[in-house]
Structure formats: C-alpha cells, structure tokens
Amino acid sequence: MPKNNTFETVTICSGPALPGLAASYLRALWAKGSKDAGPLRACALLEQLPLQQLQAYQQLCQWPQLSPQLSPPPCWLQLVSFPLQLKLVTHPRFPLPAMGLVHLENRIEYFCPLDSAIAVDFNCCTEAAQPHEKGRTVALITEARQAERLIWRSRAVYLQRLRTPSSRQEQPAVTIRYASQSAEWPLPVSLGWRYGRVSGDLNPIHLHPLLARLFGFTANIAHGMWSKARCLSELAAQGLLPEPPYQVEVRFAKPILLPAQVQLHWQSSGQSINFALCSADGVRCHLQGAVTTISR
C-alpha cells in the first residue's frame, strides 16, 4: 500500500461482516466524479470470512477443491472486499462516475493461504486518474492482512468510456493462440446476473441487454473478474497453478457479449503460464494473462 499522508481516509466500521451495498448503490446513481479528486483510502476489519459465499462462488467459477486447508480461488478476496472498493468508487471525491465503469486490468498477488479463525484487515486506496484513448482510468489497490501479515493484494484499473471520435474507431481484432487449449465454455445471457448476485457487483452493463445499451454496449457483458476466475479454475483443474506465493495479471480486451461461446488457450514458459480467453471462432481475444511465481 503506498504511503501517502495526503490520503483522505474513509473508515468502515469493524464487525462480523462488511457493510451492505444498498447505500453505496444509491450513491452511485448520482456520483458524477470529482474534478478536485484527491487520493482516498478505506479500511475495514472483517472478523469472519463469508464461507457460504465462498461455496457459491466456487460453484459458479467451477473451482476444483484442491486442499483441505482454506486455499480459495485467488480472485475471491477481490469479491469479499468489493463493498470496501464500492465505498470509494461512490465517494464524492472519487474522480470518475461510478455507473458504467469498465474493468480494464487486474493484478493479484496471492502470498499465502487464509486462516479462517483469524480476522482479515482490508485496506483499499485510489491512485490518480489517468487519460486513456477511450476515456479516463483510475486504479484501486486493495490489501488483505491477517495478524499484520500481508496475504493478498490486488490492483484493479477501471475505465470511464467517453464518446470521442477516436473511441469509436474499432481496432482490428487480434487472437492469440497457445500450444494447449481447454474445452469450450458456453456462457448464458444470465451469467452477469448470476455472478452479480454472488459478488454484489450489480453494475447495469452486466445485468441486461437494455441496461447495457445505456452505456454504449450492444448486449450485457460478462464480469471481467468472473472471466479471470474461470480461467484460473481451468488452470487449477489442469494442475498448472503453483503454490502461493504467485501473481496473476490480466488485461481485459474485447468484452464478452452474452450469450457467448469462449475458449481458453495457454502455454507454460519458465516460471510463468501465459493464457488467453478467446471467442470460440478465434475472431476476438477477450483477455490475456499470466501466472508468475513470486520469489520468496
């Protein structure tokens, strides 16, 4: 977590669970972004991990049960800490409007398994907004600690799409194929709603085609974090994920318009596994990523 004394801290009360999302979603309806935005930080102490949510999440992402110890999917704590992140995204000093944000990049560092008997201390902060060819971006950095030990960290980059002449110019599709590939996955139109119910991420671009069209999409799109988690579930089922500590970084490319048929490709290279999620016809690349072992 960057050390910066100019952060404005938004403290969320400690308790057995993080606060509900209803108030944040209400704020999102009129949160337009702040021109005078400064760095923000939010923190919360989660006394009990939501293990029932974990079970539903594992089923939806088809995560294989690999260990009797609590070694959940690396993307799960992104979901658990989502109320904390949404608290910042809907804050009056957050630089971008909350509604319609698109997840552009995500890096997760997974240092060690969790201990379900120990409370988890979450901290989340923002980086300064940056210009982008399709609008503006902002990054959120979230850390999770148990007994002051860093166990997990993520950096998520979100895009506010702006309607400019350059943003309307479609770039040629580039498909990346690797030596091995998984079976194809059919993705139903209801996937966005199903994942939203488990994760709490009810961004309208994921829920229904009519809602997505309000933000410039021709159909509702799959959540980026579901796509990332589903890729990692397949790699885990193939016995390709290393033991922690490791890092998983992805860049989201063409959105997955639901319903869809997709296919995963991967190859191992030294200490890394490179992978790409593409449309089944090979025309579009939806995300590219890499799993890399972290030196101890």
N, C-alpha and C positions, 0 to 999 in steps of 0.2 A: 504494500500500500504506500503510495507516495506520501512523503512527509511534507506538509504544507500548512503553516499556521493561519493561512487566509481562508481555509475551508469554513463554510457555514455548516454546522452540524445539526442534523435533524435526528433526534433520538427517538426510537420506538421503544415502548415500554417492554420490559422483560416479562416472561411468563411461560406457560407450558406450550404456547403456540404463537406464531407471528400473527399480527392483526389481520382482520378480514380485509377483503379487497373492495368492498362496496363503496366506501368513501373515496378511495383513490380513483375508481372508475367514474364516479360523479365529477370529481375534479377534472378528469381527463376531457370531459365534454366541453369545458371552456378554457382548458390550459393551452394557451396560444404560443408559449415560448417567450423568453425574456431577452431583449436586446442588451440588457445590462447584466447578463448572467455571469455569476462567478462560480468557482468550484463548490460543490456540495458534497456532504458526507452524511450517511445514515448508518446507524448501528442498532443491533438487537441481540439479545441473548435468548436462544431457543433451548428451553430446559428439556424438552422431549422431542425426539425425531418423529415425524409423521410416518410410521412404518406401514400403516394401512394405505396411505397414498403411494408409498414405495411399491407395494404389491400391485396396485392398479397400473402404476407407471411401467413396471417391468413387463406386465402382460401386454400393454399397448405397444411397447417398443420391442417386444419379443426378446427380452434379455435372458440369457441362459443362467441358471443357478450354478455358479462355479465353485462356491466356497461356503462352508458353514458359518464363517465369520461375516460380519456386516461389511461386505465389499460391493456396494451398489454400483450401478452404471455411473461413469464419471460425469455425465450430464445431469444427474439427479439433483445435486445441490444447487445447480442453476435454477431448477424449478422450485426447490424449497425456499430459496432466497428471493424468489420473484416478488413477493409483497414488499420487500425492502427496496428492490430496484424500482418498482412501480411508484413507491413513495417519493423517490427522487424525480422520476420522469414526469410526475404530475405536480411537482413543486412549482410555485410561481416563478422561481429563479432558474428553472431548467431551461436551457437555451432553445429547445425545439418543441413544437407542438406534440402532444402525446399521441393523438389519434393518427393512425395511418403510418406510424414508424415501421421501417423495414429492417430486419436483422441482416446485416451485411457481412460481418466477420465475427468469429468466436474462437478464442483460445482458452483452453482449460488445462491447468496444471494439477495433476492428481498425485499428491505426495504420499499418502498412506491411508489404510482402511479406517473406517469410523469405529468408535466405541459407543454403542447405543446407550450406555449407562452414564455418559458424560455430556453435559450441556455443550451446545455449539454456539460460539460467539461469531456473529456475522458483522462484517464491516463493508460498506459499499461507498464508492466515491466516483465523481464525474471528472472527465478530462475536458479541456476546452473544445468547443465546437470547431469543426474544420470544414472548409469548402470542398465540394465534390462535384464531379462532372454532371451528376444528376440531381444535385441539390446541396445539402449540408449533412455532416455526420457528427455524432458525439459518441464517446466511449464511456462505458461504465466498468469499473474494476471492483470485483467482489471477492472478499476473502472469508474463509471459514477456519476457525481455530477451536481446538479442544485442549483445555488446560494450558493455554498460551502456546500450543504447538500448531504451526500452520499445517493444515491437512489438505487444503484445496484453494485454488484461486482461478478466477476467470476474468477475461477482458472481452466484453461484448461491444461491438460497434453497430450503431443504428443510423439509418439513413432517413432523412426527410426528403421525399421526392418533390422537386419543383418543376413546373411545366415551363421549360425553356426550349428554344429551337434545338439546342444540342442534345437535350434529354430525349427528344422524340426520334432521334436518329438511331435506329436499331443497329447494333454491332453484329457482324457475322458470327454465327454460332460456331463454337469450337468444341469438338468432342474429343476427350482424352480416353484412350483405351489402354488398359494394363494387361499383364500376361494372364491373370486369372479373373474370374468373374463369378458372382453369386447368381442364384436363381432370381428371376424377375419378381417384383412385388406389385400387385395391383393395389392402388390407393383409391378408396371410395371418396365420393364427394363429402361424406360426413366426417372424414378424418379430422379436419380442422376443429369441428365442434367437439368431437370425442376427446381430442388432446386438450382442448381448451377447458373442458370440464375437469380433467385430471390436474392440469397445470395451473388453472386460474387465468391463463393468458387468453382473454376474450377480445383481442384486437379484431375489429369487424372484417379486416381483409382476409381473415381465416375462416369466417363462420358461414357465409352465404354468398353466392354469386352477386346478388343485387347489392349487398353491402360493400363487397369488394370493388364494384364498379364505381362507387362514390369516390374511391381513391385511385382510380386510373387503371385497375386491373380488369381483364375480361372475364375472370372467374375467381372464386375464392382460392387461396393458395395454402399449401401445406406449411406448417410451422417449421422454420429453419432448425430449431432445436430438436424437433421430432426427427427430422431427416438425419441430423448428425447422430442422434442417439440410435436410430435404426441401423445406420451404417456400422456403428461400433458394436451393436448387438450381433450383427452378422460376422464381424471380425472376431468377436469373442467366441461365437459358436464354432468358428473355424480354428480356434486355439491360437490366434495370432496376436492377441493383446498381451503386452508384457505385464509383469507385476509392477505395482507402483514402486518408485515414482516414475511417471511418464507424462507427456504433454500431448494434447490433441488440438490441432489448429485446423480450422476450416475457413474457406472463403465461399460464401454463397453467390451463385451466378444467376442463371435463369431461374425464376420462380417456378415451382411445381404447380401448375394449374390443375385443380381437381375436377373430375376424377383423372387418374393418370396411371400409366404403366412405366415403372422405372427399373433400372438395373445397376448393380454395383460392380465396379472393377477395382482391382488392387494389385499391388506387387510389393515385395519386400526389397529393401535396398539398405544393406548395412544395419544400422541401428534404427532404421525408420521403416514404416509401412505407408506407402502412398496410396491413396484411394480417390475415386471419383464416382459420384452418383449421376447417372445419365438417363435420358429418356430411352425407352426400350428400342426405339427405332434408330438410336445413335445420332439424332439431329441436335439435341441440346445437352449441355452439361449443366447440371443443377448445382452441384457443389464439388469442390476439390479440397482434399485434406491430407494430413499426415499425422501419424502417431510416432512420437520420438521418445526414446528412453532418456530420462534425466539423470545425469551423473550424480552419484551420491557424494 
